[in-house]
């Protein structure tokens, strides 16, 4: 009798339980997730490192590592080692119910998190089923699947991985919550898509996007990408109660509150839902998310919330002019969109945020989109595996970018012009950067670029310190998160300061630019019925939570402005 062949090792993602954990943890994980994940129980944490190395060497993905207190505290470096060899893995400390009140456990937990060894904790199940336990596990799995890019791909992208346009298309799709599978242009499947698009295989080409329903698009624009992703781009043919320009945190909060209170609400977004916050890899200090939340995830949740309340979104539509409407009736403000269409609104909320300021270094221009990026791009972080990256900037966005890059890059350096980070960055980020080994260069700025031997890629930058001395700093990628330029060149009669930030409330009165009766509301601009919230406003606090607060508060002022016209 011919013996049957041994079955191949399972390639299913693994949930590893290591060390002394409360009884029932592994069993409950196996019962709930065993069909899709292999649960591996390693009681001997000293031997777990070799087992984990074997999994990684065999290309087996580790989704979660749930560690007992003994494994997390051991001096064998198991958890930091896992963070290096499998940076996408969600790492959590397992504790007993009620141990959050034990000071020793709390000190251990916070210490492990500060060092970057773990990202959160799991409270062991107390019953069967324990849905609180499983909710926490599901969140960890969701974070892993998003970070590892293992979501079922909806679109396929064939593009030059270093091309500037490729970066834009990839970012637009991923920021919209669309999972993307990328193909090298010289492979057989890519050749088929190129042929379907009328392109000769092996030739240089613009990005090609294949949709889930079989369409093949060549270098699609933002509006086309939005439409094939299921998003609306059409403008309403009626007068709306409130038009919100910008779908960052402030604009989304305005949309949620306006629509939930019965206002006919239109949201116009030129680029991606979420604004600058949408590109943040992890916002750790946002209320209600103890493990932190990815900016894109927060934005998508807010978008769906506003949409369910009835807000109408016009994606990939850019406002190019704001003017007073001369016609009669209750419509008072006219927005021109993409220089060709108009929409009338009884009130307008400007929430367009800011753009990162460009470095005045012409030598960087050829690398923008391939190895030089403006903003804290989480989309490009995985591409820096094994490379050296430099982040320029001293704010929270720069800190979040550097921390996320440190999960993948061989080395990360943060360059700031000031004496340090304390004045501009949250302390939790400063501590996390130090624990992650991010190098800090102070009192310096980028003044030139160094080309890499590989054509079209950055090889390093030239830094100049406060004394004028210069030196070359090697880098494969440069992320720039400095300063901000408000997006207000289209805002017509709205009063702004010399930097373009919009004046509101008392600032309007002090500048003598108020054109209405009485006094403006605190968030009202110089044009009655037009409001500004978030980073675009002169006196804003430049924090996500503050922007959300302004976005929700402004709707009360909108109601006062509309009076009897609200809702109809």
N, C-alpha and C positions, 0 to 999 in steps of 0.2 A: 504494500500500500504506500502510495506516494504521500509523504507528510505535507500537510497544508503549510503554506508559507506563513512566517510570522507576520502579524499585522504591523503596518508602519506606525511609528510613534504618532500620537495625536498632535496635530498642528493647531488645535484649538487654543485660543488665548488662555493663560493660566492665572488663577487667583492663588497666591502663595500665602499660607498662614504659617508663621514662623515663631518659635519660642514658646514660652509658657503663657498660653491665652486661656481665658475662661472656657469651661467645658461647653460644648454645644455649638461653638462658633463655626468650626469647619463643617460640622454636620448640617447646620442650617444653610450655609453657603452652598454645599453640595446639593441639598434638596431643592433649593430655589433656582440655582444657576447652572446646575450640572449638565443640562442639555446643550448649553452654548459655551461653557467655560470648564476647564479642567481644574479642580480644586486640589492643590498640592499641600499636604500637611507635613511640615518639617519641624519636629520637636527639638532637634539638636541644632541650635542656631550656629554653632561653631562649624558645622559641616554644610550649612545652608549656602555659603558663598560659592563653594564648588558646584553645587546643584544649580544655582542661579546662573553661573558662568556657562554651564552646559546648556541651559535653556537658551541663553542669548546666542551662544555659538551655533545652536541648531535652528536659529531664526524663529524661535517660539516667542511670541509676544507675552509679556507679563503685564496684565491689566492692573492688578492690585497686589500690594504686599501689605498684609495685616500683621503687625508685629506685636508680640508680647513685650511687657516692660523690660524683661531680662534681655531680649534680643536688641531692643532699641538702645539700651544702656551699655551693652557689651563694648569692650574696647577693640574688637576685631574689625570695626569699620564696615560692618555689613551694609547698613542703610546708606551711608555716603557712597560706598562702592556701587550699590544698585543705582543710585542717582546718576552715576557716571556712565555705566554700561547700558542702562535702560531709562533714559531721562523722561520718557513719557509715562512711566509707571506711577500710578497714584499710591502714595505711601501713607499709612495711617497707623496710629498707636491704638491698640485694643485695651479698653479699661472696663472695669465692672461698673454696673449702675451705682451711682452715688459717689464714686471715687473723685468726681470733680470737686468735692468738698474736702478732700484730703490734700493738705498743703504739699506734702512730699510728691504726690502724683502730679499736682498742678505744676510744681517747679520742674519736674522731669519733662512734662509735656511741653511747657513753654520753652524750656531749654533746647529740646530736640527741634522744635519748630524754628527757633532763632538760628540754629546751626544749619537749617535746611535739610535735616535728616528725614523729617516727616512733614506732611502738609496738613494733617488734621487728625481726628481721632474717631474711633467707632466705639459705641457703648454696646457691650455684649448683649445678645438677646436674652430676655427674661422669660419669654413665653413662646409658644408656637401657634400661629406665626406672630412675629414681632415686627409690625410694619414700620415702626420708627427706625429699627435697625436696618431694614431693607431699603427704606428711603435714603438713608445715609450711604449704603452700599451702591445704590443706583446712581446717586450723585457722583460717587467716585468713578464708577464705570463710564458715566457720561463724560466726565472730565478727561478720562483716559482716551476714550474713542475720539473726542474732538482733538486732543493734543496729538494723538498718533495718526490721525487722518484715516481711520479705518471705517468711517461711516460709509454706508453703501453709496457708491458714486452715482450721482444723477447726471453729471455732464462729463465729457471727456475733452481734454485740452491737449492739442498738439502745438507746441511752440518752442521757440528758442528759450531755454531756461534762464538765460542771462539778458534777454531782450527787455527793453523798457516797456514796450507795449504789452509783452507777455505778463509782466508784473502787474500792470493795471488791470488786465482782464482777469487774472488769477485773484487779485485782491477784491475786485467787484463781486465775483461769484462767491468767494468764501465769506465775505462780509454780509452777503445776502442769505447766509445759512445754507448754501448749496454745496454739497460734497462734490469734489472734483477729482477725477483721475487723470493724471498727466502721462503722456506717452512721448518717448523719444521719437524724433521725426524720421529716424532711419530704420524703424522697426516695421514688420509686415502689416500690423494693424493700422499704424499711422499711414502707411502707404495707401491702404484702402480708403481711408478718410480723405487723404489728399486727392486721390483719383476722383472720389465723389464730389469734391469741391472744384474739380477741373484743374488741379495743379499737378505738375509732373513730380513724381517721388524723387526725393533727394535734392530738390531745389530750395533756395531760400524763400521763405514765405512769411506772411503775417500770421498771427495766431489763428488757429482753426478750433472752433467749438462744436462738438457733436452733442446734441440734446438727447434727453431720454426718449423722445418720440421719433428719433431718427433724422432730424434735420441737421444739416451741416452748414455752419456759418463761418465765413471768412472775415476775420478782423471786425467782429460785430461792435457797434457803438454801444454806449451806455444804455440808451433807450431800448435798443434791440435786446440786449442782455436782460434788462428788466422784464420785458414782455415775455421772452421765452422762459423766464424763471417764474412766471405766473403773477407778476406785479403789474399794476395799472400805471399807465402814463398819460391817459386822457384827462383833459380838464373839464369840469362841469360847465354846462351852458346856462347856469343860473347865477344869481347873486348869492354868495354865501355869507353867513353871519361873520365868520372869522377865517382868514387865511393865515396859516402859520408857515413862515418861510424858514426851512431848516428842520431836519429831523435828528438832531443830536439830543442829548438828555433834556435840555430845556424845552426844545420844540416838541418832543414826544410827551413830556409831562403836560405841556399846554394842551396837546391833542387829547390826552386821556381825560383831563378835567373838562375841557370844552365839550367834547362829544358826550361824556357821561352826564352833563348837565343840560343836554338837549339842544346845544348850538349846532347849526349846520356848519361843519368843520372841514376845511381843506388843508392838507399838508403838502407843501412842495419841497422836494429834496433833489438837489442837483447831482449828488454823488451817491454815497452809501448811507443807509440808515445807521445812526449811531454817532456820526461826526468823529471828532478826534477820539472820544472815549471808546468808540467802536473798534479802534485798532489796538486798544490796550489788552495785553495778554492776560492780566489778572488785576482786578481792583480789589484789594484786600480790606480796605476800610469803608466799604459801602454798607450802610445799615441793612441788617437782615440776612447777610451772606457770610456766615462765620468762616467758611473756607475760602472766601473771595469769589468773585464772579468775573468771567471774561467779558470784556467790553462788548463784543459782538453778541454774546448771549443775553446780556442785560438789555441791549438795544432791541434785539428780536423779541424778547418778552414784552417790552414796552410797546413795540409796534403792534404786536398781536392784540394787546390789551386795548389800545386805541381803536384798532380796526373793529374789534368786537363791539365796541360802544357805538360804532357807526361813522367814525372819521373816514373821509375819503382821502386817499394818498395818490399823488401824482409823482411817480418815481422818475429819476433822471431828467427832471425839468428844472431849468435854471431861471430864476428871476433876473431880468436884465434892466428893469426900470420900475420905479414906484412913483405914481403921480396922483394928484388930487383929481377926482372925477367931477367934471363940470356939469354932467347931466342932472336932471332933477331926481326926485325920489330919495330913498334912504341910502343908496349906494354912495359911498364917499371916497373910496380909494380904488385905484386901478393898478393892477400888476401886469406888466408885460413879461411874457415867458418865452425864452429862447428867441427874442427879437421878432416874434411872428404871431403869437397868440396873446390874448388878454383874458384876465379874469377880474371880476368886480367883487369887492368885499366891503362889508359894513365896518369891519375892524381888521387890523393886520397886526400880527405878532412877529417881530423879526428875531429869529433865533439861529442866525447863520454861523455863529461861532467865529473861529479864527483859523488862519492857515499858519503853519510854521514858517518862520522867516527864513529866507534863503541866505546861505553863506555867500559873501561877496568874494568867491574864489572861483574864477573862470575855469581853472584846470579841473574842477570837479564835474563840470557840465557833461562831458562825454560818458560819465559813468552813472548818471542818474537813472534809476530804474533797473540797473543791472547789478551794481555793487555799492551805489550810494542811494540812500533812501531818506526822504523827509517824513518824519513821523515815527511813532513807536510801533513799527509794523510787526505784528505777530505772525503774519503770513510768511515772511521770509526767514523766520528764526530757524526752522528745521534745515533750511538750505545751508546754514553756517556750520553744520556738523564737521568737526575737525579743523575749523578755520579760526582765524583771529578776527575779532570784531571790535570796533571803536564806536562808542556812543557819545555824542556831544550834547551837553545840556545838564542842568542841575536841578530840574524840577521833578515832580512825581512821575510824569510820563517818561522821562529819561531813566529814572530808577526802575520803573516797571519793565522797560525795554531791556535794560542791562541785565536784570534779574532773569527774565525769560530767556534771553540769549545765552546766559551762563549754563542753562540746562543742556545746550547743544554744542556751543562753540568751544574750541580748544582753549581760548583765552578771550576775556572781555575786559576792555579798558574804558573807563568813564572819564571824559575830559571836560573840565569846567573852567570858566574864567575867574571865578571867585576864589576865596581862601578855603572854602570847604562846601559842605552840603547842608549844614544845619539850618541856614536861613531860608532855604527854598524847598527842602524835601522832608517828608514825614519821617519820624525817627524809626518807625518799623521797617521802612525801606532801607534806611542807612544801615541798620543792624543786619538786615537780610543780605545786603550787598557785601558787607564785610564777611559774613559767614560763607557766602558763595564764592569768595575769592576774587571778586571783581576789583581790579586795580584802579586806583584813583590818581589822576594827574590834575593838579590844581594850577590856577593862575596861568593858564595856557589857552591858545586858540589855534584853529586850523588855518594855515595860510597857503598851502599848496598841496598838490596831489603827486603821488609817485605811481607810475604805471607798472603793472605786473608783466612778466614775460608773456602770459597768455593775452592775446589781443582782446581789447575791449573790457578788461577787468582791472580793478584797482589793486595796486600792490602795497600801498601805504600812504601816509600823509606826512606833511611837514608841519610840526608844531612850533609855535613861537611863544616863549614865556614872557612874563611881565618885564624882564630886563632886556628883551629883544633878542635873546639867544634862540637859535633854531636847531632842531634835530629831527631826523626821520623816525617815524613810528610805523612799524609794519602793520598792515591791516588788509584783510580780504574783503571787508565790508565796512561801510560807514553809515551810522544811523544818526540823523540830525534832528534834535528836538529842542530848538532854541527859540525863545521869544515868540511873538505872535503878531499877525497882521489881520485886523478885522476884515471880514468880507462885506464891505458896505459901499463899494464904489457905485452900486446900482440904486442906492436908496434916495436919490433925488433930493426932495426938500427937507429931509430929516437932518437935524443939526448934529454935527460930529465934532470931536476935537481934532487936533492936527495929526493924530495918529490914525484917525478913522473910526475910533470907538464912539458909539452912539451916546449922546447925553440924554438923561432921563430925570424926571421929577424936579428936585430943587436945582439941579445943574442947568436945566433948561431955563428956569427963571433967572438964575444968576448970569447966564449968558445972554439974556434978553431975546431969546429966540422963540418963546412960546407964542403960538398964533391962535390959541383958543380963548374961551372965557374962563374966569375963575383961575384955579390952579391945576396943573397937571397931576395925575396920579403918580405915585412913586416910581412906577415902571413905564410911564407914558413918555413918548418922545415929544419933540417940538411940534409935531403934527397931531392934532386931536384925533383920537381913535386909532393911532398907531403906537404900538408898544415894543419894547425891546427887552429880551431876557437872555441870561447866560453870558458866555464869554464875550459876546459882541458888545455888551453894555460896559460903559466906562468904569463903573464902580463895582463890577461883579467880583466875586471872590475867587474865580478860576478853579473851582472844585466841582466835581460831578454832583455831589449832594446839594450844593448851593444852587447849581443850575436847575436841578429838579425842583427845588423849593421855589425858585422864581417862576418857573414854568407853571407850577400849580397855582401860585398866588396871583398871577397876572389875570387869570380868568375872572376873578371877582371884579377887577377893574374893567375888563372887557364888558361884563354885564352892565356895569354902571354906564359905560359909554353907549351901549346899544339901547338901553332903556326899553321902551315898549316894542322895539323892532326885534328883540332877541327871539330866536326860534321861528321867525317868519317875517 
